[in-house]
Every structure is written in C-alpha cells, then in structure tokens.
Amino acid sequence: MTLNTQREKEPLRRRGSTPIPPAKFCQHSSWTRDPQLPSPSAQTNPEKPRTQRSHPPLGQSASYHPGDKSLHYRAQWSSDSEDDSQSDSDCVHRVVLLGDHGVGKTSLAGIFAGITEKDEQPGEDTYERTLTVDGEKTTLIVMDTWENDKLEGEDSSSQDDCLKVGSAYVIVYSVTDRSSFDSASELRITLRRARQAENLPIILVGNKSDLVRSREVAVEEGRACAVVFDCKFIETSASLQHNVSELFEGVVRQIRLRRDGREVVERRRSIYKRKESVTQKARRFLDRLVARNNQRMAVKVRSKSCHDLAVL
Ligand SMILES: Nc1nc2c(ncn2[C@@H]2O[C@H](COP(=O)(O)OP(=O)(O)OP(=O)(O)O)[C@@H](O)[C@H]2O)c(=O)[nH]1
C-alpha cells in the first residue's frame, strides 16, 4: 500500500437537502454504474466551481488517481498500490453518520471529503468519493445529516429519513464522553427497529482516541458493545487522522461482504493483503475451528473479529 500525496480534485459535495437520483444507487448486487455517464450533480449544477485541494494522508493507504477522466468529477483514494484498470465495478452506496453532538461526525466526514486545513469547516453535509479497495472501485456518499436532539413532538422526519436511506451506518461516540457511548447503544437499537429485516453494515466508532487523559470509555467497552449489538468496531482520531481510511475502507468491505458473499470478498482481499503472516492466518483459522464447538469461545472470537472490518 502506498501513500500518494499528489494534488487532487475536490470531491463532489452536496447539500443534504439536494435529492440524489435513486438510479445512482447500488442496492442490488447486479447494479453497475456506467462510468461514461456524467455526474447527476454535474447535470443539475454544471456551473459549480471546483477548487483544488490537497489530499489528506488518510492513514497510510491513500493514493489518488488523477488520470481517470471518466470519473473527473469525483475524488478517489485507494487502499492498493496496484493498477486500478482491473477494477470491475463502480457502485454507489449511502453511508449515514449517526451520533451525539460533538463526537466528531463532521470531522470524520471532512477527512473523507479531503478537507485538510484545520480551520476549514466542511460547508456541506453530504460528500461523494470513489475509493479503490482491494482493486475494486466503490463510490460512497457519506451523509452527515443526522440531527440528534429532536424535541418531543417535533417533526422527526429527517431522522426517519436518515434511518431509511443508508446502505451502511457509522455510529460515532466520543471516547471522552460516556453519555455519547450510551446514546450510541440506543441508536443501534433504534436502527435495528427501523431496518429489522436487513443485514446492514453497521460500524461503531469510538472517536477522539487521541485524548488519552480525558478518556471515559475503555476500548474493551466499545468492543464488548459491538459484540452485544452485533456490529463492527473501530477507534479513530479525526484530529490525528488515525484509522479514518481504515474506517471507510472497512465500510466498503462490509458492504461487499453482504453483496458478494464472504468467500469472494475474502479471496479478493487475500490477494491484496500480503502483510498477514502465515502464523496469523493459521491462528485465525484455528480460532474459528475451535469456536464451532465451543459457545464461549465463539463469543471470544467474535469479540476479536468485531474490530476486523474485513470479515463478517
Ligand atoms: N481531540 C480531538 N478532537 C476532535 C476529534 N474529532 C473531532 N474533534 C473536535 O470535536 C469538536 C466537535 O467535532 P464535530 O466534528 O463538529 O462533531 P459533530 O459530531 O459533527 O458535532 P455536531 O455537528 O454538533 O453533531 C470539534 O472541535 C472537533 O475539532 C478527535 O478525533 N480528536
């Protein structure tokens, strides 16, 4: 994996209120977007100026591909150093950020969007970006539209919309704020109620991991919560841009695992993942084997795997 810090084009931004044409979305495994089609937003707003931004580091795995003219209106980052010409699909998925005020949703969305300057606040609340993960392109539309504090009797339609439209959800809490952790659990329950029958990718994110001294929620608590609520877990620091690329690449992998099935995704990933040693692989295999016959072990393995965003 390489880090490419070349200048890149600004990612597409939308206002949350701007309707997104449903035809853009890949809710089904068979849907593939025609890369020759112009962006729907480019059609509705052809005059929209696009300024250049520098790409943030995005962990250690970012690389931008400015030569791709068919996707000129979108920014991309890649988890691979390989040539992307082999990419075989380009689906679009909505990822909704949920969580209390001040936990860092906008900051995470800003990093996703490629906003680097500290004092530059994201002006919009919906961002589109194409990621190349394990050699395949996927476009995410990250929605930072959640309004947490609807009062009793107030119209909750925007919350309902958020709970309906996502192909994946990122529930953020701050590790320095226990009440935000409690809210995250409530949000998980609300989401489960709203989308009962669906096996949605949901990632619980403990943000602000850099604030070591004011930590109120231990990493083990986050992990245990993810096991109980059957979702994935990662700690991030938007300030240090730690684990942010891993988070969004993990979202892509979780979407694909549900779309393609476990074997296909894991095989594809293994081609690209060369860092894992034979010993690590063998340990993981043995853990699973033992877990099949041991309920308690199964919980242990699940708690280990809940922070591996590349497996189901
Ligand atoms: N130290 C530290 N501060 C962070 C981190 N992420 C966000 N912040 C700060 O926390 C504050 C709130 O961040 P936002 O991104 O606006 O949080 P939000 O969840 O979008 O908040 P609302 O828009 O009110 O819902 C800002 O001052 C950020 O700079 C982080 O990882 N570490």
The ligand as a Gaussian input file, in Angstrom:
#p B3LYP/6-31G(d) Opt

LIG

0 1
 N       -9.060000      15.845000      20.039000
 C       -9.966000      15.535000      19.107000
 N      -10.936000      16.411000      18.802000
 C      -11.839000      16.064000      17.861000
 C      -11.782000      14.829000      17.184000
 N      -12.801000      14.783000      16.302000
 C      -13.461000      15.931000      16.423000
 N      -12.884000      16.713000      17.355000
 C      -13.309000      18.047000      17.796000
 O      -14.575000      17.902000      18.424000
 C      -15.410000      19.015000      18.119000
 C      -16.732000      18.537000      17.509000
 O      -16.427000      17.889000      16.297000
 P      -17.513000      17.780000      15.123000
 O      -16.861000      17.046000      14.007000
 O      -18.099000      19.106000      14.815000
 O      -18.613000      16.891000      15.839000
 P      -20.073000      16.522000      15.273000
 O      -20.365000      15.153000      15.753000
 O      -20.161000      16.741000      13.812000
 O      -20.963000      17.563000      16.047000
 P      -22.406000      18.146000      15.582000
 O      -22.199000      18.750000      14.225000
 O      -22.741000      19.136000      16.636000
 O      -23.357000      16.983000      15.558000
 C      -14.606000      19.908000      17.177000
 O      -13.997000      20.918000      17.948000
 C      -13.545000      18.973000      16.624000
 O      -12.359000      19.654000      16.274000
 C      -10.724000      13.920000      17.517000
 O      -10.582000      12.808000      16.981000
 N       -9.857000      14.333000      18.484000

